[in-house]
Amino acid sequence: GGRSLSSWGFSPRSHLLHVIDITEGRAEIVQIDADAGEQRRIRPTETLASIPYAESTADDRYIFSHVSLKKIPEGTLNTDRIAMMGSAPDRNLMYRVDLNDGKTDVAFETDEWWMGHCNPNPVSTNLFMCCQEGFIWTEEYPRPENFQRQRIYNFDRGEWLDLQGTMQSRGSHEHWSANGRSVYSHGGAHGCHAIYR
């Protein structure tokens, strides 16, 4: 086994840099204080093979990681895997890692859609966005009726916001605006890169 630095996120408010370090198949978080030049290692209490996104909540308290428990048959083509995950996802967990002590819990879970792209709101600690992943559909694995690309969770209310008809992403990745009040997406097509708001 070896080491791999897989992703990072920087907080402009606190000047904390979070880097995901994968060692021997287990993800840990290296927190670097850019002002003091000090660093510390945070080990999640749950074994996570990866933490795909290192953006923290607005108060620098949590980082999230999503995990799908769907078993994909060996030898499955990648296009078929994507269609299977998007159409029939099985159980998906969204873990929340406390940056104070590494305590890891399941923030929410679903077996109705495939989670991806962890995006804490940069201003409001109670808002969290992720996407409903899926972009290849087949006759055997069609686009689900409940498909909604962006999903926003309100931790204060403990519920998903109803966004049906209000957010129509045409991109492949979504992000909050710096003020946390808008969402934009971007995606490449035909040699161009487009940004949608």
Salt bridges, closest charged atoms under 4 A:
ASP21 OD2 - ARG3 NH2 2.58
ASP21 OD2 - ARG41 NH2 2.95
GLU28 OE1 - ARG41 NH1 2.81
GLU28 OE2 - ARG43 NH1 2.49
ASP35 OD1 - HIS15 ND1 2.98
ASP90 OD2 - LYS70 NZ 3.55
ASP98 OD2 - ARG61 NH2 2.74
ASP105 OD2 - ARG96 NH2 3.50
GLU109 OE1 - ARG91 NE 2.72
GLU133 OE1 - HIS117 NE2 3.44
GLU133 OE2 - ARG149 NH1 3.14
GLU159 OE2 - ARG157 NH1 3.77
GLU174 OE1 - HIS117 ND1 3.79
GLU174 OE2 - ARG149 NE 2.75
